Amino acid sequence: METEAEVADRLGLMHYMEVMRLITIAEHVAPTSDENVTVTDTEFSNVAVRLYLPRKPASGLRRAVIYFHGGGWCVGQAGMKSYDLLSRWTSSQLDAVVVSVNYRLAPKYHFPVQFEDVYSVTKFFLQSSVLSQYGVDPNRVCVAGDSAGGNLAAAVVQKLLEDSEVTTRIRAHVLLYPALQTLDLNLPSYQQNENGLILPKSLMVRFWSEYFTTDSSLREAMTSNRHVPAESGHLFQFVNWSNLLPEEMKKDYVYTSPVFGSSKLAKKYPGFLDPRAAPLLAEDARLHGLPPTYVLTCEYDVLRDDGVMYVSRLRAAGVRVTHDHAKDAFHGALMFVSSPTSLPVGNRLRNRYIAWLNENL
């Protein structure tokens, strides 16, 4: 599908990401209730969400999970079969209310729209009146997401700590193979998995650049890893893998100092230096007070080192972190839990995620 998208884009027939989005349209399932969960499509704060409510009578106030899907801020939706199954499983296994958010996507909408959509939903749901309406315990709410959704989850939880209007504190925080930084797109994980099947480096670079603009000059600069201007060089301390990765993950790669690019791109598209888009760029002081966090990373994933570096920084900031590194898994593995694409590794990772939530939420 990636090859077909390239051809259509070059011929001017359809934007690259519009072709990629056909995958998610084909995977869409209607909001269908079953014996365990009532499923509806609705809106929270004028943003589309898919809501999962347990059907069995509640013995007390319930837990809740606010979930942001992946797809590089460009594709994906709560109604994709894989996400629908994950939300149903989460709701039924945890007896929890699940809010799966359909934030707006690039290339039609660029940063910060995606962040603002998920943040407004989260802030709306955390109102005491809304929590009460759905029978949710205000002390047992989790924010979670995978890939680009993990990026959004990290950014939302950081922002909530600074929002004086929000009195409900998030209990737990889940990042599943998250994308967390834009500065160094040549980390060991990017080099090792440059030609990965699910998420090759070229596609991840495209996702990142499309998040901010359709201007190909940013993508070209990111591809050569020369998009950060010298005046932003101090930010590299937050993504210096030679300090933040454990020795076994550095392998035989050699850290090289960044090569800076023109300041024009950063002035034109400042989003790629914004912690709301790249949560790893948050200063240490902003990480203190974050809730207990579960981070899943996969060995065969360009984003592996993003997650591992965030684990290092969170632990240094005193945050309680559970880091689950799957040495036999690849990016997106959690989505492979139903036939005909069911894989043992997908089911295993899903069960670990749910078990952690069950213990910590």
VOBA-1610 file (N, C-alpha, C; in pm, whole numbers, padded with zeros to 5 digits, always signed):
BEGIN
Met+00082-00121+00000Met+00000+00000+00000Met+00086+00126+00000Glu+00204+00120+00067Glu+00291+00237+00069Glu+00341+00270-00071Thr+00371+00165-00152Thr+00418+00186-00288Thr+00308+00249-00373Glu+00186+00198-00361Glu+00074+00253-00437Glu+00050+00399-00400Ala+00068+00431-00271Ala+00049+00569-00226Ala+00152+00661-00290Glu+00277+00614-00300Glu+00383+00693-00362Glu+00350+00723-00508Val+00305+00620-00580Val+00274+00637-00723Val+00159+00735-00742Ala+00051+00717-00665Ala-00064+00805-00677Ala-00028+00949-00644Asp+00058+00966-00543Asp+00099+01100-00501Asp+00183+01167-00610Arg+00277+01092-00669Arg+00364+01149-00772Arg+00287+01184-00899Leu+00184+01106-00929Leu+00103+01132-01049Leu-00002+01240-01026Gly-00012+01287-00901Gly-00110+01390-00870Gly-00252+01339-00863Leu-00269+01207-00851Leu-00403+01149-00847Leu-00467+01161-00709Met-00388+01145-00607Met-00439+01149-00470Met-00322+01170-00375His-00346+01248-00268His-00240+01269-00170His-00199+01136-00108Tyr-00070+01123-00083Tyr-00012+01000-00026Tyr-00093+00948+00092Met-00123+01036+00188Met-00192+00991+00309Met-00339+00958+00285Glu-00397+01017+00181Glu-00535+00981+00147Glu-00541+00836+00098Val-00439+00795+00024Val-00432+00655-00021Val-00414+00563+00100Met-00323+00601+00189Met-00300+00521+00309Met-00428+00509+00393Arg-00507+00614+00392Arg-00629+00614+00473Arg-00732+00514+00423Leu-00720+00474+00295Leu-00812+00373+00242Leu-00806+00244+00323Ile-00688+00217+00382Ile-00672+00098+00465Ile-00768+00105+00583Thr-00770+00220+00648Thr-00853+00233+00768Thr-01001+00233+00733Ile-01034+00287+00616Ile-01175+00284+00575Ile-01221+00141+00553Ala-01135+00062+00491Ala-01169-00079+00467Ala-01183-00157+00596Glu-01111-00113+00701Glu-01113-00183+00830Glu-01222-00133+00923His-01300-00035+00881His-01400+00026+00970His-01513-00071+01002Val-01552-00072+01129Val-01670-00149+01172Val-01767-00055+01241Ala-01895-00082+01224Ala-01999+00002+01284Ala-01998-00015+01436Pro-02050+00085+01508Pro-02058+00073+01654Pro-02166-00029+01693Thr-02124-00151+01719Thr-02216-00261+01745Thr-02202-00310+01889Ser-02310-00308+01962Ser-02308-00355+02101Ser-02311-00508+02104Asp-02260-00565+02213Asp-02264-00710+02230Asp-02313-00741+02372Glu-02297-00867+02413Glu-02351-00905+02544Glu-02274-00842+02660Asn-02153-00792+02633Asn-02071-00735+02740Asn-02066-00584+02742Val-02073-00522+02623Val-02046-00379+02613Val-02149-00311+02522Thr-02195-00193+02563Thr-02277-00108+02478Thr-02185-00009+02407Val-02193-00005+02274Val-02101+00076+02194Val-02180+00181+02117Thr-02137+00307+02128Thr-02204+00415+02056Thr-02102+00515+02004Asp-02134+00577+01892Asp-02055+00690+01841Asp-02124+00818+01884Thr-02050+00908+01943Thr-02106+01033+01991Thr-01999+01141+01983Glu-02021+01254+02048Glu-01923+01362+02051Glu-01903+01412+02193Phe-01779+01438+02228Phe-01744+01505+02353Phe-01673+01635+02314Ser-01724+01747+02360Ser-01663+01876+02328Ser-01643+01894+02177Asn-01747+01853+02101Asn-01749+01866+01955Asn-01644+01784+01883Val-01591+01683+01950Val-01496+01591+01888Val-01558+01451+01888Ala-01547+01381+01776Ala-01607+01248+01765Ala-01535+01148+01855Val-01612+01068+01925Val-01557+00961+02008Val-01643+00836+01991Arg-01581+00722+02017Arg-01657+00596+02027Arg-01654+00555+02174Leu-01772+00535+02230Leu-01789+00513+02373Leu-01826+00368+02401Tyr-01756+00307+02496Tyr-01779+00168+02535Tyr-01821+00165+02682Leu-01943+00116+02708Leu-01996+00111+02844Leu-02027-00034+02881Pro-01972-00084+02993Pro-02002-00221+03036Pro-02152-00238+03059Arg-02204-00355+03022Arg-02348-00377+03034Arg-02389-00435+03169Lys-02298-00505+03233Lys-02338-00566+03360Lys-02356-00457+03466Pro-02448-00479+03560Pro-02474-00378+03664Pro-02346-00346+03741Ala-02326-00219+03768Ala-02205-00177+03839Ala-02220-00203+03989Ser-02114-00252+04049Ser-02113-00274+04194Ser-02067-00148+04267Gly-02020-00051+04191Gly-01972+00076+04246Gly-01927+00163+04131Leu-01852+00267+04159Leu-01800+00351+04053Leu-01697+00274+03970Arg-01698+00299+03839Arg-01612+00224+03748Arg-01482+00298+03717Arg-01388+00222+03665Arg-01267+00279+03609Arg-01296+00332+03468Ala-01204+00414+03416Ala-01220+00465+03279Ala-01085+00475+03210Val-01085+00448+03080Val-00966+00462+02997Val-01001+00553+02880Ile-00924+00661+02865Ile-00937+00749+02749Ile-00826+00708+02653Tyr-00865+00664+02533Tyr-00767+00603+02441Tyr-00753+00683+02312Phe-00627+00701+02269Phe-00597+00770+02144Phe-00531+00671+02048His-00593+00650+01932His-00541+00553+01835His-00415+00603+01767Gly-00341+00510+01708Gly-00223+00542+01631Gly-00256+00565+01484Gly-00150+00585+01404Gly-00169+00608+01262Gly-00094+00731+01212Gly+00009+00772+01286Gly+00094+00881+01239Gly+00024+01014+01226Trp-00081+01037+01306Trp-00159+01161+01303Trp-00226+01184+01167Cys-00219+01083+01080Cys-00267+01097+00943Cys-00374+00994+00907Val-00368+00876+00965Val-00461+00768+00934Val-00509+00706+01065Gly-00599+00610+01053Gly-00651+00543+01172Gly-00781+00605+01221Gln-00853+00528+01299Gln-00978+00575+01359Gln-01021+00477+01467Ala-01102+00528+01559Ala-01150+00444+01669Ala-01231+00326+01618Gly-01292+00342+01500Gly-01378+00237+01446Gly-01306+00132+01364Met-01173+00140+01352Met-01099+00031+01287Met-01119-00097+01368Lys-01128-00208+01298Lys-01157-00334+01366Lys-01061-00362+01481Ser-00931-00338+01459Ser-00832-00369+01562Ser-00850-00281+01685Tyr-00881-00152+01664Tyr-00901-00064+01779Tyr-01035-00091+01847Asp-01134-00122+01768Asp-01264-00157+01826Asp-01252-00280+01916Leu-01179-00381+01869Leu-01160-00502+01950Leu-01081-00473+02078Leu-00977-00389+02067Leu-00899-00356+02185Leu-00984-00282+02288Ser-01066-00189+02242Ser-01151-00112+02334Ser-01257-00202+02398Arg-01315-00292+02320Arg-01414-00386+02377Arg-01349-00473+02484Trp-01231-00524+02452Trp-01160-00612+02544Trp-01126-00537+02674Thr-01077-00414+02658Thr-01044-00332+02774Thr-01166-00309+02861Ser-01277-00270+02797Ser-01400-00241+02871Ser-01453-00363+02945Ser-01456-00477+02877Ser-01515-00597+02937Ser-01423-00659+03042Gln-01291-00659+03017Gln-01198-00720+03112Gln-01181-00638+03239Leu-01189-00507+03226Leu-01167-00419+03342Leu-01296-00363+03399Asp-01410-00398+03337Asp-01537-00337+03376Asp-01521-00185+03377Ala-01468-00134+03266Ala-01432+00007+03257Ala-01504+00077+03143Val-01530+00205+03162Val-01577+00291+03054Val-01456+00325+02967Val-01470+00308+02836Val-01361+00341+02744Val-01409+00449+02648Val-01330+00555+02637Val-01356+00664+02543Val-01245+00661+02440Ser-01276+00619+02318Ser-01178+00612+02210Ser-01201+00732+02117Val-01099+00815+02100Val-01116+00947+02039Val-01082+00947+01890Asn-01173+01002+01810Asn-01150+01020+01667Asn-01107+01163+01641Tyr-00982+01194+01673Tyr-00930+01327+01650Tyr-00913+01350+01500Arg-00912+01477+01461Arg-00896+01512+01319Arg-00753+01481+01272Leu-00740+01455+01142Leu-00615+01400+01088Leu-00551+01489+00982Ala-00419+01475+00968Ala-00346+01533+00856Ala-00373+01446+00733Pro-00361+01498+00612Pro-00307+01630+00577Pro-00409+01744+00582Lys-00537+01713+00606Lys-00635+01820+00612Lys-00612+01910+00732Tyr-00573+01850+00842Tyr-00549+01925+00965Tyr-00407+01896+01016His-00337+02000+01054His-00200+01985+01104His-00192+02021+01252Phe-00078+01988+01313Phe-00053+02027+01451Phe-00079+02176+01468Pro-00145+02219+01577Pro-00178+02142+01698Pro-00320+02086+01703Val-00388+02076+01588Val-00529+02034+01589Val-00547+01899+01656Gln-00464+01800+01619Gln-00479+01666+01678Gln-00464+01671+01830Phe-00363+01742+01877Phe-00344+01756+02021Phe-00463+01827+02085Glu-00508+01934+02025Glu-00619+02010+02083Glu-00746+01927+02090Asp-00769+01842+01989Asp-00888+01756+01991Asp-00885+01659+02109Val-00773+01589+02125Val-00767+01489+02232Val-00764+01556+02369Tyr-00702+01674+02376Tyr-00697+01743+02504Tyr-00836+01793+02545Ser-00911+01844+02449Ser-01044+01894+02482Ser-01138+01781+02524Val-01124+01664+02461Val-01204+01548+02502Val-01168+01506+02644Thr-01039+01499+02671Thr-00993+01458+02804Thr-01042+01554+02911Lys-01027+01682+02883Lys-01068+01784+02981Lys-01219+01780+03004Phe-01294+01758+02896Phe-01439+01747+02907Phe-01478+01627+02993Phe-01417+01513+02964Phe-01453+01390+03035Phe-01417+01397+03183Leu-01312+01471+03216Leu-01266+01479+03355Leu-01350+01572+03442Gln-01448+01640+03382Gln-01538+01722+03463Gln-01617+01631+03558Ser-01636+01674+03679Ser-01704+01590+03778Ser-01845+01552+03733Ser-01913+01642+03664Ser-02050+01613+03620Ser-02052+01502+03515Val-01952+01501+03426Val-01946+01400+03321Val-01904+01265+03380Leu-01806+01266+03467Leu-01766+01142+03533Leu-01884+01081+03610Ser-01958+01165+03676Ser-02075+01118+03751Ser-02181+01061+03658Gln-02200+01125+03543Gln-02300+01078+03446Gln-02272+00935+03400Tyr-02145+00902+03386Tyr-02107+00769+03339Tyr-02065+00675+03452Gly-02084+00719+03575Gly-02054+00633+03689Gly-01907+00600+03704Val-01820+00699+03674Val-01675+00677+03678Val-01615+00734+03806Asp-01527+00657+03866Asp-01453+00699+03984Asp-01349+00804+03941Pro-01355+00927+03992Pro-01260+01031+03950Pro-01116+00999+03987Asn-01095+00904+04075Asn-00960+00865+04115Asn-00906+00746+04035Arg-00982+00704+03931Arg-00940+00584+03857Arg-00957+00604+03706Val-00895+00710+03656Val-00900+00741+03513Val-00759+00729+03454Cys-00749+00662+03339Cys-00622+00643+03270Cys-00627+00709+03132Val-00514+00763+03089Val-00498+00812+02953Val-00399+00720+02883Ala-00436+00669+02766Ala-00354+00569+02697Ala-00356+00593+02547Gly-00253+00538+02479Gly-00250+00547+02334Gly-00134+00468+02278Asp-00141+00439+02149Asp-00033+00366+02083Asp+00023+00448+01968Ser+00156+00439+01950Ser+00225+00504+01839Ser+00200+00656+01843Ala+00138+00713+01739Ala+00105+00855+01743Ala+00007+00885+01856Gly-00078+00788+01889Gly-00168+00805+02002Gly-00094+00806+02134Gly+00017+00731+02142Gly+00102+00735+02260Gly+00168+00871+02274Asn+00205+00929+02162Asn+00258+01065+02159Asn+00156+01162+02219Leu+00033+01151+02173Leu-00072+01241+02220Leu-00102+01218+02368Ala-00099+01092+02411Ala-00125+01061+02551Ala-00019+01123+02641Ala+00108+01113+02601Ala+00217+01172+02680Ala+00203+01323+02687Ala+00170+01384+02574Ala+00156+01530+02571Ala+00038+01577+02654Val-00072+01504+02648Val-00192+01542+02724Val-00165+01535+02874Val-00101+01428+02920Val-00077+01413+03063Val+00021+01520+03114Gln+00120+01555+03032Gln+00210+01664+03071Gln+00132+01795+03085Lys+00045+01823+02991Lys-00031+01948+02992Lys-00130+01953+03109Leu-00190+01841+03143Leu-00287+01839+03252Leu-00226+01883+03384Leu-00098+01851+03405Leu-00032+01890+03530Leu-00026+02041+03546Glu-00029+02113+03434Glu-00015+02258+03437Glu-00149+02330+03427Asp-00258+02255+03409Asp-00389+02315+03386Asp-00464+02330+03519Ser-00472+02452+03565Ser-00535+02479+03694Ser-00686+02456+03691Glu-00744+02449+03572Glu-00888+02428+03560Glu-00927+02281+03580Val-00830+02191+03574Val-00857+02048+03587Val-00822+02004+03729Thr-00922+01960+03803Thr-00898+01917+03941Thr-00885+01765+03954Thr-00934+01691+03855Thr-00922+01545+03857Thr-00782+01505+03814Arg-00714+01426+03894Arg-00579+01381+03861Arg-00585+01246+03790Ile-00507+01234+03684Ile-00498+01107+03612Ile-00429+01003+03701Arg-00488+00883+03709Arg-00435+00779+03796Arg-00321+00701+03730Ala-00332+00679+03599Ala-00234+00597+03528Ala-00222+00645+03384His-00113+00602+03322His-00070+00659+03195His-00005+00546+03115Val-00054+00519+02994Val-00004+00407+02915Val+00044+00456+02779Leu+00169+00422+02746Leu+00227+00458+02617Leu+00273+00330+02549Leu+00206+00295+02441Leu+00237+00173+02367Leu+00316+00209+02241Tyr+00441+00165+02237Tyr+00538+00200+02131Tyr+00517+00343+02078Pro+00537+00441+02169Pro+00505+00580+02133Pro+00611+00650+02049Ala+00567+00748+01971Ala+00656+00841+01900Ala+00669+00964+01989Leu+00791+00999+02030Leu+00805+01102+02133Leu+00899+01216+02100Gln+00972+01207+01988Gln+01065+01316+01959Gln+01091+01328+01810Thr+01115+01452+01768Thr+01138+01484+01627Thr+01282+01523+01598Leu+01363+01539+01703Leu+01496+01598+01682Leu+01593+01506+01610Asp+01603+01381+01660Asp+01702+01289+01605Asp+01630+01170+01542Leu+01625+01169+01410Leu+01558+01061+01338Leu+01660+00963+01282Asn+01772+00955+01354Asn+01876+00859+01316Asn+01928+00785+01440Leu+01837+00763+01535Leu+01871+00687+01655Leu+01909+00544+01617Pro+01974+00469+01705Pro+02003+00329+01673Pro+01881+00251+01626Ser+01765+00276+01686Ser+01645+00203+01645Ser+01602+00241+01504Tyr+01622+00367+01465Tyr+01592+00409+01328Tyr+01688+00343+01230Gln+01815+00331+01269Gln+01913+00269+01181Gln+01889+00119+01170Gln+01865+00054+01285Gln+01846-00091+01286Gln+01722-00132+01208Asn+01616-00052+01217Asn+01487-00089+01159Asn+01448+00000+01042Glu+01549+00051+00974Glu+01523+00146+00864Glu+01427+00089+00760Asn+01436-00041+00735Asn+01352-00104+00632Asn+01248-00199+00693Gly+01204-00166+00814Gly+01103-00249+00880Gly+00975-00260+00799Leu+00907-00373+00812Leu+00788-00399+00730Leu+00671-00308+00764Ile+00640-00293+00894Ile+00523-00216+00934Ile+00549-00067+00929Leu+00664-00026+00982Leu+00693+00117+00992Leu+00839+00144+00956Pro+00872+00147+00827Pro+01009+00182+00788Pro+01038+00329+00820Lys+01166+00361+00826Lys+01205+00498+00858Lys+01141+00599+00764Ser+01135+00569+00636Ser+01081+00664+00539Ser+00935+00698+00569Leu+00858+00600+00614Leu+00718+00625+00645Leu+00706+00706+00774Met+00788+00675+00874Met+00781+00750+00999Met+00820+00894+00977Val+00922+00918+00895Val+00962+01055+00863Val+00847+01127+00792Arg+00780+01054+00704Arg+00667+01115+00634Arg+00554+01149+00730Phe+00524+01058+00822Phe+00422+01086+00923Phe+00458+01212+01003Trp+00583+01218+01050Trp+00624+01333+01128Trp+00608+01463+01048Ser+00658+01465+00927Ser+00653+01589+00849Ser+00509+01628+00815Glu+00425+01529+00782Glu+00286+01559+00748Glu+00208+01610+00870Tyr+00251+01572+00989Tyr+00187+01622+01110Tyr+00192+01775+01114Phe+00301+01832+01059Phe+00321+01976+01065Phe+00289+02049+00936Thr+00310+01984+00822Thr+00290+02054+00694Thr+00294+01956+00578Thr+00233+01995+00467Thr+00246+01918+00343Thr+00367+01966+00262Asp+00436+02068+00311Asp+00556+02121+00246Asp+00665+02012+00246Ser+00705+01967+00129Ser+00802+01858+00120Ser+00941+01897+00169Ser+00968+02026+00182Ser+01102+02068+00226Ser+01129+02022+00370Leu+01026+02016+00453Leu+01048+01968+00589Leu+01077+01818+00587Arg+01004+01744+00505Arg+01028+01599+00496Arg+01170+01571+00446Glu+01213+01647+00347Glu+01348+01628+00293Glu+01455+01657+00399Ala+01434+01762+00477Ala+01530+01796+00582Ala+01530+01691+00692Met+01411+01640+00728Met+01403+01535+00829Met+01467+01406+00781Thr+01453+01377+00654Thr+01512+01255+00597Thr+01664+01255+00612Ser+01724+01371+00595Ser+01870+01383+00609Ser+01910+01417+00753Asn+01810+01429+00842Asn+01832+01458+00985Asn+01903+01593+01004Arg+01865+01689+00919Arg+01924+01823+00927Arg+01815+01929+00931His+01717+01910+01018His+01603+02000+01025His+01602+02089+01148Val+01692+02062+01243Val+01693+02139+01368Val+01795+02252+01357Pro+01753+02376+01383Pro+01848+02489+01373Pro+01944+02494+01491Ala+02056+02557+01473Ala+02159+02564+01577Ala+02106+02629+01704Glu+02017+02728+01690Glu+01966+02796+01808Glu+01879+02707+01896Ser+01840+02590+01843Ser+01764+02492+01923Ser+01851+02375+01965Gly+01981+02389+01949Gly+02072+02279+01978Gly+02069+02231+02121His+02032+02320+02215His+02026+02281+02356His+01924+02171+02382Leu+01826+02157+02293Leu+01722+02056+02311Leu+01775+01913+02295Phe+01888+01898+02229Phe+01942+01764+02206Phe+01979+01693+02336Gln+01997+01769+02444Gln+02027+01705+02572Gln+01913+01612+02616Phe+01791+01640+02569Phe+01675+01560+02608Phe+01658+01433+02525Val+01735+01424+02417Val+01723+01306+02329Val+01861+01246+02298Asn+01957+01272+02384Asn+02094+01222+02362Asn+02099+01075+02399Trp+02090+00990+02298Trp+02079+00846+02325Trp+02204+00788+02390Ser+02318+00854+02372Ser+02441+00802+02433Ser+02434+00809+02585Asn+02349+00899+02637Asn+02329+00910+02781Asn+02204+00839+02830Leu+02104+00826+02744Leu+01972+00782+02788Leu+01938+00636+02756Leu+02014+00573+02667Leu+01988+00433+02637Leu+02077+00343+02723Pro+02024+00229+02768Pro+02109+00132+02838Pro+02212+00075+02740Glu+02322+00026+02794Glu+02433-00019+02710Glu+02391-00124+02607Glu+02302-00218+02646Glu+02266-00325+02555Glu+02188-00275+02433Met+02128-00155+02444Met+02053-00102+02330Met+02136-00009+02243Lys+02253+00029+02291Lys+02341+00111+02209Lys+02407+00027+02100Lys+02419-00104+02128Lys+02479-00198+02034Lys+02615-00145+01989Asp+02642-00146+01859Asp+02770-00098+01809Asp+02758+00039+01742Tyr+02644+00106+01769Tyr+02624+00236+01706Tyr+02706+00343+01777Val+02750+00440+01702Val+02834+00547+01755Val+02758+00678+01751Tyr+02751+00745+01864Tyr+02681+00873+01870Tyr+02762+00981+01799Thr+02695+01057+01715Thr+02761+01169+01648Thr+02685+01297+01680Ser+02756+01404+01691Ser+02694+01532+01721Ser+02597+01572+01609Pro+02490+01642+01645Pro+02391+01679+01542Pro+02447+01773+01438Val+02395+01759+01316Val+02427+01853+01208Val+02307+01946+01195Phe+02328+02073+01217Phe+02215+02166+01221Phe+02172+02208+01081Gly+02046+02248+01074Gly+01988+02292+00948Gly+01951+02439+00953Ser+01879+02480+00852Ser+01837+02620+00841Ser+01733+02654+00947Ser+01737+02777+00994Ser+01638+02822+01092Ser+01503+02854+01025Lys+01503+02858+00891Lys+01379+02895+00822Lys+01267+02795+00847Leu+01300+02664+00844Leu+01196+02563+00865Leu+01137+02571+01005Ala+01223+02591+01105Ala+01175+02598+01243Ala+01088+02722+01265Lys+01121+02830+01196Lys+01039+02951+01208Lys+00905+02934+01137Lys+00908+02860+01027Lys+00786+02839+00949Lys+00697+02733+01012Tyr+00759+02628+01067Tyr+00684+02516+01128Tyr+00738+02488+01268Pro+00712+02578+01362Pro+00770+02564+01497Pro+00718+02443+01574Gly+00614+02381+01524Gly+00554+02269+01595Gly+00650+02155+01623Phe+00746+02130+01534Phe+00831+02012+01556Phe+00929+02031+01671Leu+00935+02152+01727Leu+01016+02178+01845Leu+00931+02201+01969Asp+00802+02177+01958Asp+00705+02201+02065Asp+00686+02072+02146Pro+00699+02076+02279Pro+00678+01954+02360Pro+00540+01893+02346Arg+00441+01970+02302Arg+00309+01912+02278Arg+00312+01816+02160Ala+00409+01835+02071Ala+00427+01744+01958Ala+00538+01644+01983Ala+00633+01683+02068Ala+00749+01598+02098Ala+00770+01596+02249Pro+00694+01514+02321Pro+00697+01516+02468Pro+00834+01491+02531Leu+00926+01427+02459Leu+01060+01407+02513Leu+01137+01539+02529Leu+01087+01645+02467Leu+01154+01774+02476Leu+01113+01851+02601Ala+01022+01796+02679Ala+00981+01862+02803Ala+01099+01868+02900Glu+01113+01981+02967Glu+01219+01993+03066Glu+01191+01903+03185Asp+01297+01868+03258Asp+01284+01773+03369Asp+01177+01815+03469Ala+01168+01945+03497Ala+01072+01994+03596Ala+00929+01961+03557Arg+00902+01949+03426Arg+00765+01921+03380Arg+00730+01773+03393Leu+00829+01690+03420Leu+00804+01547+03432Leu+00772+01505+03575His+00812+01586+03671His+00783+01555+03811His+00632+01556+03830Gly+00581+01461+03903Gly+00438+01459+03932Gly+00355+01383+03831Leu+00417+01330+03725Leu+00340+01249+03630Leu+00295+01120+03699Pro+00181+01065+03658Pro+00127+00946+03725Pro+00207+00820+03691Pro+00184+00711+03764Pro+00247+00583+03728Pro+00226+00553+03580Thr+00332+00509+03515Thr+00332+00498+03369Thr+00376+00360+03324Tyr+00306+00309+03222Tyr+00344+00183+03156Tyr+00391+00217+03016Val+00513+00175+02983Val+00567+00200+02849Val+00601+00065+02785Leu+00543+00040+02669Leu+00575-00079+02590Leu+00665-00036+02474Thr+00780-00103+02460Thr+00865-00083+02343Thr+00889-00218+02277Cys+00915-00213+02148Cys+00938-00336+02071Cys+01076-00328+02004Glu+01147-00438+02006Glu+01283-00441+01952Glu+01287-00399+01805Tyr+01192-00449+01727Tyr+01193-00424+01583Tyr+01099-00308+01549Asp+01143-00189+01589Asp+01058-00070+01577Asp+01148+00053+01574Val+01129+00139+01473Val+01208+00262+01467Val+01184+00349+01590Leu+01068+00335+01654Leu+01033+00418+01769Leu+01082+00360+01902Arg+01147+00247+01898Arg+01190+00181+02022Arg+01266+00275+02115Asp+01364+00347+02060Asp+01451+00428+02145Asp+01380+00551+02201Asp+01278+00601+02131Asp+01197+00709+02187Asp+01140+00667+02322Gly+01078+00550+02324Gly+01016+00501+02447Gly+01118+00473+02556Val+01230+00412+02517Val+01334+00377+02616Val+01393+00504+02678Met+01418+00605+02597Met+01473+00730+02650Met+01375+00799+02743Tyr+01247+00791+02710Tyr+01146+00854+02798Tyr+01141+00781+02931Val+01153+00649+02928Val+01158+00571+03052Val+01273+00620+03140Ser+01390+00639+03081Ser+01507+00687+03156Ser+01481+00823+03218Arg+01422+00912+03141Arg+01397+01047+03191Arg+01288+01049+03298Leu+01184+00968+03280Leu+01078+00963+03381Leu+01131+00907+03513Arg+01209+00802+03505Arg+01265+00745+03628Arg+01356+00844+03699Ala+01434+00917+03622Ala+01522+01018+03682Ala+01443+01129+03749Ala+01319+01150+03700Ala+01232+01253+03758Ala+01149+01199+03874Gly+01168+01072+03910Gly+01098+01015+04023Gly+00962+00956+03992Val+00932+00937+03864Val+00805+00879+03824Val+00814+00726+03830Arg+00709+00664+03879Arg+00706+00517+03885Arg+00673+00463+03745Val+00765+00390+03687Val+00751+00344+03549Val+00765+00192+03541Thr+00675+00130+03467Thr+00690-00009+03428Thr+00727-00011+03281His+00848-00059+03251His+00893-00065+03111His+00888-00210+03065Asp+00805-00236+02968Asp+00791-00370+02912Asp+00854-00369+02773His+00973-00426+02761His+01040-00430+02631His+01024-00569+02571Ala+00956-00574+02457Ala+00930-00701+02389Ala+01039-00726+02286Lys+01129-00818+02316Lys+01245-00843+02230Lys+01209-00916+02101Asp+01088-00973+02097Asp+01048-01049+01978Asp+00937-00980+01899Ala+00911-00851+01931Ala+00794-00785+01872Ala+00833-00669+01781Phe+00736-00625+01703Phe+00754-00519+01605Phe+00647-00412+01627His+00666-00298+01562His+00572-00188+01578His+00431-00232+01535Gly+00334-00198+01620Gly+00195-00231+01588Gly+00152-00370+01627Ala+00238-00444+01696Ala+00210-00585+01725Ala+00079-00604+01803Leu+00045-00506+01885Leu-00075-00519+01968Leu-00204-00525+01885Met-00195-00482+01760Met-00314-00482+01674Met-00341-00619+01612Phe-00246-00711+01623Phe-00260-00842+01559Phe-00316-00943+01660Val-00445-00923+01692Val-00507-01008+01795Val-00634-01077+01746Ser-00667-01059+01620Ser-00789-01123+01569Ser-00761-01188+01434Ser-00828-01296+01404Ser-00810-01363+01275Ser-00861-01273+01164Pro-00802-01278+01044Pro-00700-01376+01003Pro-00556-01333+01034Thr-00540-01223+01109Thr-00404-01172+01134Thr-00361-01191+01279Ser-00425-01282+01350Ser-00391-01303+01491Ser-00251-01363+01505Leu-00173-01305+01596Leu-00039-01354+01626Leu-00024-01372+01776Pro+00045-01477+01820Pro+00064-01497+01964Pro+00125-01376+02034Val+00219-01307+01969Val+00284-01193+02033Val+00183-01080+02057Gly+00088-01063+01966Gly-00013-00959+01983Gly-00101-00986+02104Asn-00145-01110+02117Asn-00229-01146+02231Asn-00150-01135+02361Arg-00023-01173+02359Arg+00058-01165+02481Arg+00076-01021+02526Leu+00104-00931+02433Leu+00125-00791+02469Leu-00005-00726+02514Arg-00115-00762+02450Arg-00244-00708+02493Arg-00274-00751+02636Asn-00249-00876+02668Asn-00278-00927+02801Asn-00189-00861+02907Arg-00064-00832+02873Arg+00025-00762+02967Arg-00026-00621+02995Tyr-00068-00553+02890Tyr-00122-00417+02902Tyr-00245-00416+02992Ile-00336-00509+02969Ile-00458-00515+03049Ile-00425-00554+03194Ala-00330-00646+03213Ala-00293-00687+03348Ala-00235-00568+03426Trp-00153-00487+03360Trp-00096-00370+03427Trp-00206-00272+03467Leu-00299-00248+03375Leu-00411-00159+03408Leu-00492-00213+03525Asn-00515-00342+03525Asn-00594-00402+03630Asn-00531-00382+03769Glu-00398-00382+03771Glu-00327-00367+03898Glu-00307-00221+03938Asn-00304-00133+03841Asn-00264+00006+03869Asn-00373+00111+03851Leu-00490+00068+03806Leu-00598+00163+03781Leu-00714+00139+03877
//
